[in-house]
Amino acid sequence: MTAEKKEMQSVTIRIPKDLYAEYKKALLAQGKIVTYDMRNYMAEVVKNQAKGQK
């Protein structure tokens, strides 16, 4: 079975170092990875927008 490849977009954002470090530490405690957490958050925002929610 072959996996379907999606075209990806690299994004650069500026975040205070201390905030990023704390965020990464919080996600590590939950067993999550920053990149995947950001993707999931973005997908949730898009899904809620499609449903007409904030």
QUIJOCOR-V310063 format. One record per backbone hydrogen bond with DSSP energy under -0.5 kcal/mol. CO is the residue of the C=O (numbers start at 1). NH is the residue of the N-H. E is the energy in kcal/mol with one decimal. If there is no record, write none. Layout:
co=CO nh=NH e=E
co=CO nh=NH e=E
This chain:
co=11 nh=13 e=-0.5
co=13 nh=15 e=-0.6
co=16 nh=20 e=-2.4
co=17 nh=21 e=-2.5
co=18 nh=22 e=-2.1
co=19 nh=23 e=-2.6
co=20 nh=24 e=-2.8
co=21 nh=25 e=-2.1
co=22 nh=26 e=-2.5
co=23 nh=27 e=-2.5
co=24 nh=28 e=-2.3
co=25 nh=29 e=-1.9
co=26 nh=30 e=-0.9
co=27 nh=30 e=-0.5
co=27 nh=32 e=-3.0
co=28 nh=31 e=-1.2
co=33 nh=37 e=-2.6
co=34 nh=38 e=-2.6
co=35 nh=39 e=-2.2
co=36 nh=40 e=-2.6
co=37 nh=41 e=-2.4
co=38 nh=42 e=-2.6
co=39 nh=43 e=-2.5
co=40 nh=44 e=-2.1
co=41 nh=45 e=-2.3
co=42 nh=46 e=-2.2
co=43 nh=47 e=-2.4
co=44 nh=48 e=-2.7
co=45 nh=49 e=-2.2
co=46 nh=50 e=-2.1
co=47 nh=51 e=-1.4
co=48 nh=52 e=-0.6
co=48 nh=53 e=-3.0
co=49 nh=52 e=-0.9
